[in-house]
Every structure is written in C-alpha cells, then in structure tokens.
Amino acid sequence: IRRNWNSNFQLHGMTFPWSWSDLSFTDPVNRQQDHITSRGIQWLCSGQATYRNRTMAHGTGILFASQWNEEWTNAVETAHAIDQSLNPIAYLNTQICLEPGHQALYADSRHTDESGTHLDYGIPYYVYLVTRENSYGQALMQTITEMLDETGCDGFYMDGWSWEKTKWAWHTAWDNCTLDINPKTHAVGGKYSSTILLQQEWKQQLVKYLRSRDKVMIGNGGAHTHTIQQLQVPSFTEGWSTSKVVEQHLDSPMCLGGWDQSGNDRARIRMARRILDHGGLLVVWTWPDTPEALPHFSSLMYPITPIELYSGVILGEERIVTNRSGRFRWPDSSAAAVYVYDADAELVVRPLVAEVDVDGERFTELRMPSDHLAILVRRR
C-alpha cells in the first residue's frame, strides 16, 4: 500500500529546539558549534516565538516578536556558519493566532463551535481557520514570506498541521461534502465542514510555495487526505501513546518521543525501541546528552526513505533500523556499516555482527540483547 500511495519518500530527523535545552541561541558561537556538531544534528527547530513579556506570539503574531526575531535571525546565521548543511527551521502554529488585535483583524476566519463560540484552549490561545480565501489565510502566507526573507531560515516546523482543537467547523464556508445525517432515518440535516478539507487548498499552496524557494517543511500530524498525502510532507505524530505510531504507517512513520520526561539518553533510546516496536521512528524533541561515544544514535537514524515497516524493523533505502536480531539485506546485496547501542545509548565496541553469503546474496547477520538498538547504514 505504501508503494502504491507514493508514501516511500525521504524523511529527515529533527531536534527540538535551542530553547528547550541548556543551550540558548544567544550563547557564544563556539559553544553552539560544539553542542550541535558533537551530536551530529542536521535539522534544528527554533523554540516558540515570544513577545518581550515572554508571552507567546503564535501565528501572524510572530512578526511582532521583534526581539525574538532578531535572536532567531542571528541563530540562523550562526547555524549556517557552523555547517552549511545544517537546516534551521522556525516553529509556526498554523491555526493559533496571538497577533495584537487578532479578533478584529480576522473576524471572518474565526474557528467556532456549533453554538458560534470562538474556539480557544481555555487560555487566550484563539483558533482560526486558514484558507486561501479568508483574511487569516492570506495574512499567514504573507507572514511566512516575510519570515523567510527577514530571517533566512530554511523552512518551518508546522505545529497543528492536521488541525487544531477540532476536525469540524461551523458558521463558515461549506466544504461541499459534509452534512449532518440522522443515523436512524438517514434524513439530511444541516451543513457543516471538515477543518481538514477547508484548509486543504491553502496547504497545497504553502507546500508549492516553499518548494519553489527550495525551502522545507515538517508537520505535526498526518495527512488525512490523499491530496495532502501526495505532497509527501514529512510529518510525525505526538507519541504520548506508542499506539499512535500506527496512524502514520501510510504516511511518514515518525513519532515525537515525548512521554518520558527523564531527559537523558537512556530514556531516549528506550522510546526509540518502543516506537520501533510499532513500526515507527523516533523524532527527538530534547537535546541528546553530551555524547561519550560518537556518533549519537539519533543522528544515524536519518535520513531514511522507509520502504518496509515491521514490528521492530524498518527497512529503508539508506539504512535499516532494528531492535531485533536477525539477517538483513538490501536487494542489491549492499554492504552495511553497523552501529549497535546498548540500553544506556552507548555504542557497543564489539557487536556480534558478521557478513554471510546465502546463495550468492550478502546478508548482515546481527545478534544482540533485547534492550539494544542497531542501525545499519548502507554502503553503496
């Protein structure tokens, strides 16, 4: 099914972010360089934008967070100076808006419940619909353009990529599909809309625009429609339950490892193994500990183009990630560089690895305990 749906596209890991670690993007350049390069980081996300009073500046509000933008611009320059292949991307929530005066500015775009009440999160984090036609969708697209021009970042991490708060919308444009149907009589009642369908064309426009500028995007949440899935946007599910990984199997099988807040590599590699049990790959959301044995396991898991997903094994074009012993191979019998990590995320110096020939085909045979993780990197 993944092959037929064009789901086999390349995924890049991402590390969350400067502000959720002991490193700040206002720290001296040499400290940032050591912190980043020692961990093999390739993709790096900003923290959430804040105003000077430290309140959040979500959505179009990001342009009004002048101090944060200045710091982020400097951080992008630093990242590119450290390594031209390092990709700093900015956090942006697509539906929550905290721009000053947002309720008056974007009244036509309010996301409401059935009673007409403007949706929020119990705190003044108000939710808006993002479409090509409404005022907020147009303003957010302009915000994205200005962010790229002013900060020089390489793209965005889009929080709320699927939807925020609810999948349904009332008192707005109709999506030409959704109706209230009585389950007993099948009588057709009133119209309402799917949040996902209403925002679909705007998302298509966004991805096309970013790619026209050679920029990237990573989303929080799956595609949910064939149209969005065909855009091949890397996205992950939030892994508060490992069972949620299954929801990503026909899209990009990545999971944000957030349920273990221990904040150490032992916890991170345990999450990686549990996610892998469900056919998924860990996305790290906190900084790896100072690595005593390089390379750090998280830096070796990506990039990967998943081809086959199994419980405990993901076979990819560039690498194989597994928490199981066995024999592994690629169709062309490529050799592999094998990295095995123990329960403390430390590199095993002498792993039980051998190349074996079976009817003229090369296999990599691996034997390891159940609390280990192995990454086989393809040698072309």
C-alpha positions in Angstrom: 0.0 0.0 0.0 2.8 2.5 0.9 4.4 1.9 -2.5 1.1 2.4 -4.4 0.3 5.5 -2.4 3.7 7.1 -3.1 4.5 7.0 0.7 8.1 6.0 0.3 9.7 9.4 0.4 12.8 10.5 2.3 12.5 11.6 6.0 14.8 13.8 7.9 15.1 13.8 11.7 14.6 16.9 13.7 15.8 18.1 17.0 13.7 20.4 19.2 14.9 23.2 19.9 17.5 25.7 21.2 15.2 27.0 23.9 14.3 23.5 25.3 17.8 22.7 26.3 20.7 24.0 28.3 21.8 25.8 25.1 20.4 29.2 24.0 20.7 30.6 20.6 22.2 33.7 22.3 25.1 31.6 23.6 28.6 32.1 22.2 29.1 30.7 18.8 31.8 28.3 19.8 29.5 26.7 22.4 26.7 26.3 19.9 29.1 24.8 17.4 30.4 22.2 19.9 26.8 21.4 21.1 25.5 20.9 17.6 28.4 19.2 15.8 29.1 16.8 18.6 25.6 15.4 18.3 25.5 15.1 14.6 22.5 17.4 14.4 21.2 18.1 10.8 17.8 19.7 11.4 17.2 22.2 14.2 14.0 23.8 15.2 13.5 27.1 16.9 11.5 27.5 20.1 8.1 29.1 20.0 8.3 32.9 19.4 7.6 35.1 22.3 7.0 38.8 22.9 9.2 40.8 25.2 7.0 40.0 28.2 7.6 36.3 27.4 4.0 35.6 26.3 3.6 33.5 23.1 3.5 35.1 19.7 1.7 32.4 17.7 0.6 32.6 14.1 0.9 36.0 12.4 2.0 37.3 15.8 5.5 36.0 15.1 6.3 39.1 13.0 5.6 41.3 16.1 8.0 39.5 18.3 10.9 41.8 17.4 13.5 40.7 19.9 12.8 37.0 19.3 13.1 37.6 15.5 16.4 39.4 16.0 17.8 36.5 18.1 16.4 33.9 15.7 18.0 35.7 12.7 21.4 35.6 14.4 20.8 31.9 15.3 20.2 31.1 11.6 23.4 32.9 10.6 25.3 31.0 13.3 23.8 27.7 12.2 24.8 28.3 8.5 28.3 29.4 9.6 28.7 26.2 11.7 27.7 23.9 8.8 26.1 24.8 5.5 24.2 21.5 5.6 22.6 22.3 8.9 18.9 23.3 8.5 17.5 25.7 11.0 13.7 25.8 10.7 11.2 28.1 12.5 8.3 26.9 14.7 5.0 28.2 13.5 1.5 27.2 14.5 -0.9 27.4 11.6 -4.2 27.9 13.4 -3.5 29.6 16.7 -3.1 33.4 16.4 -1.9 35.8 19.1 -1.2 38.8 17.0 -2.3 42.0 18.7 -5.9 42.8 17.7 -6.4 39.4 16.0 -10.1 39.0 16.8 -11.0 42.2 14.9 -8.4 41.7 12.1 -9.5 38.2 11.3 -13.2 38.1 12.3 -14.1 36.3 9.1 -11.6 33.5 9.9 -12.7 32.6 13.4 -13.0 28.8 14.0 -16.2 28.4 16.0 -18.1 25.5 17.6 -21.7 24.7 16.7 -23.0 27.5 19.0 -20.9 30.1 17.3 -18.4 30.4 20.2 -14.8 31.2 19.1 -12.7 28.2 20.0 -9.7 28.5 22.3 -7.7 26.3 24.6 -9.1 27.6 27.9 -6.4 30.3 27.8 -6.5 33.0 25.3 -5.0 30.9 22.5 -7.6 31.5 19.8 -8.1 29.2 16.9 -8.6 30.4 13.3 -9.3 28.7 10.0 -6.6 29.0 7.3 -8.0 29.1 3.8 -6.9 30.7 0.5 -9.9 33.0 0.6 -10.2 34.2 4.2 -8.2 37.1 5.7 -6.2 35.0 8.1 -5.0 32.5 5.5 -3.8 35.4 3.3 -2.1 37.1 6.2 -0.4 33.9 7.4 1.0 33.3 3.9 2.4 36.8 3.9 3.9 36.2 7.3 5.7 33.1 6.0 7.1 35.1 3.1 8.4 37.8 5.4 9.9 35.3 7.8 11.9 33.6 5.1 13.0 37.0 3.7 14.0 38.5 7.0 15.5 35.6 9.0 17.0 33.5 6.2 15.7 30.2 7.8 15.4 27.1 5.7 11.8 26.4 6.3 9.2 25.7 9.0 8.0 23.2 11.5 4.3 23.5 11.3 2.5 22.7 14.5 -1.2 21.8 14.1 -0.5 20.6 10.5 -3.6 18.4 10.6 -6.0 20.7 12.6 -6.2 22.4 16.0 -8.9 21.8 18.6 -11.5 20.0 16.4 -11.8 18.4 12.9 -15.2 20.2 12.4 -16.1 23.8 11.6 -19.5 25.6 11.7 -20.7 29.1 10.6 -18.1 29.3 7.8 -17.8 28.3 4.2 -19.1 24.9 3.3 -16.6 22.3 2.2 -19.2 20.9 -0.4 -19.0 17.5 1.3 -20.0 17.4 5.0 -23.7 17.1 6.1 -25.4 16.2 9.3 -27.2 12.9 8.6 -29.6 11.3 11.1 -28.2 7.8 11.8 -31.7 6.3 12.2 -33.7 7.9 9.5 -30.9 8.9 7.2 -32.6 12.3 6.8 -30.2 15.1 5.8 -29.9 17.9 8.3 -27.8 21.0 8.2 -24.4 21.6 6.6 -21.1 21.9 8.4 -17.5 21.5 7.3 -14.4 19.4 7.8 -11.5 21.6 9.0 -9.1 19.4 7.1 -11.0 19.9 3.7 -11.4 23.6 4.3 -7.7 24.1 4.7 -6.5 21.7 2.1 -6.0 24.1 -0.8 -4.1 26.6 1.4 -1.8 23.8 2.5 -1.2 22.8 -1.2 -0.4 26.4 -1.9 2.0 26.6 1.0 4.0 23.5 0.1 4.2 24.6 -3.5 5.5 28.0 -2.5 8.1 26.7 0.0 9.5 24.2 -2.6 9.6 27.0 -5.2 12.1 28.7 -2.9 14.0 25.5 -2.1 12.6 25.6 1.5 11.4 22.7 3.6 8.6 21.9 6.0 7.9 19.3 8.7 4.4 18.9 10.1 2.9 17.8 13.3 0.1 15.4 12.4 -0.7 13.2 9.5 -2.0 14.0 6.0 -5.6 12.7 6.5 -6.5 13.1 2.8 -5.0 11.6 -0.3 -4.4 15.0 -1.7 -2.2 16.1 1.2 -0.5 12.7 1.4 0.6 13.1 -2.2 2.5 16.3 -1.2 4.9 13.9 0.6 5.4 16.3 3.5 7.4 14.6 6.4 5.3 14.7 9.5 5.1 12.9 12.8 2.5 12.1 15.4 3.0 13.1 19.0 3.9 9.9 20.9 2.0 10.3 24.1 1.0 6.7 23.3 3.1 4.5 21.2 -0.1 3.0 19.6 -0.5 6.4 17.7 2.5 5.4 15.6 0.2 3.1 13.6 -1.7 6.2 12.4 1.4 7.2 10.5 2.1 3.9 8.7 0.7 5.1 5.3 2.3 8.5 5.6 5.6 9.2 7.3 6.1 6.8 10.2 7.7 9.2 12.6 6.8 9.7 16.3 7.8 12.5 18.6 9.1 10.8 21.8 7.6 13.0 24.4 6.1 10.7 27.1 9.3 10.1 29.0 10.5 13.4 30.5 13.6 11.9 32.2 15.7 14.0 29.7 18.5 11.5 29.3 19.8 9.2 26.6 18.7 6.1 28.4 15.1 7.3 28.2 15.5 8.4 24.6 16.8 5.1 23.3 14.1 3.3 25.3 11.5 5.4 23.5 13.2 4.7 20.2 12.9 0.9 20.8 9.2 1.2 21.8 8.3 3.3 18.8 10.2 0.8 16.6 8.1 -2.0 18.1 5.1 -0.3 16.3 6.9 0.3 13.0 7.9 3.9 13.7 11.0 6.1 14.0 11.8 8.4 17.0 11.9 12.1 16.5 14.0 13.6 19.3 12.5 16.6 21.0 15.2 17.3 23.6 18.9 17.6 23.1 21.0 14.4 23.4 23.3 14.2 26.4 26.9 15.0 25.9 27.9 12.0 23.8 30.7 10.0 25.2 30.7 7.6 22.3 30.1 9.2 18.9 28.1 9.1 16.7 25.0 9.6 18.7 22.3 7.1 17.8 19.7 9.7 16.8 22.0 11.2 14.2 22.3 7.8 12.4 18.6 7.1 12.1 18.1 9.7 9.4 17.8 10.5 6.5 15.8 7.4 5.6 13.4 6.5 2.9 11.2 3.8 4.6 10.3 1.0 2.2 9.0 -1.8 4.5 7.7 -1.4 8.1 7.7 -4.3 10.6 7.4 -4.6 14.3 10.9 -3.9 15.4 12.4 -3.3 11.9 12.2 -0.5 9.4 13.9 -1.3 6.0 14.9 1.9 4.3 16.8 2.8 1.1 19.7 4.4 3.1 19.6 2.4 6.3 17.9 -0.3 8.3 16.8 0.4 11.9 16.1 -2.5 14.2 15.7 -3.7 17.7 15.7 -7.4 16.7 18.4 -9.9 16.0 18.4 -11.5 12.5 19.8 -11.3 9.0 19.2 -8.2 7.0 19.9 -7.2 3.4 19.2 -4.8 0.5 18.1 -6.1 -2.9 21.5 -5.3 -4.4 23.4 -7.0 -1.6 25.0 -3.8 -0.4 27.4 -3.9 2.5 26.5 -2.1 5.7 28.3 -0.1 8.4 26.7 -1.4 11.6 26.2 0.6 14.8 24.8 -1.1 17.9 23.7 0.8 21.0 23.1 -0.7 24.4 20.3 0.3 26.9 22.3 3.4 28.0 22.6 4.6 24.4 26.3 3.8 24.4 28.0 2.4 21.3 28.8 -1.2 21.6 32.5 -1.6 20.8 32.5 -5.2 19.5 28.9 -6.1 18.4 28.1 -9.6 17.2 27.9 -8.8 13.5 29.0 -10.8 10.5 28.5 -10.9 6.8 27.1 -14.1 5.5 26.6 -15.4 2.0 23.3 -17.1 1.2 23.0 -18.4 -2.4 25.2 -15.6 -3.6 23.4 -12.8 -1.8 25.1 -10.9 1.0 23.3 -10.6 4.4 24.4 -8.8 7.5 23.8 -11.1 10.5 23.2 -9.4 13.8 22.9 -10.8 17.3 22.1 -8.5 20.3 20.1 -8.4 23.5 16.5 -7.2 23.5 17.4 -3.8 25.1 19.7 -2.9 22.3 19.2 -0.9 19.1 21.0 -1.3 15.8 21.4 0.9 12.8 22.7 -0.5 9.5 23.9 2.3 7.2 24.1 1.3 3.6 27.4 1.3 1.8 27.0 1.9 -1.9 
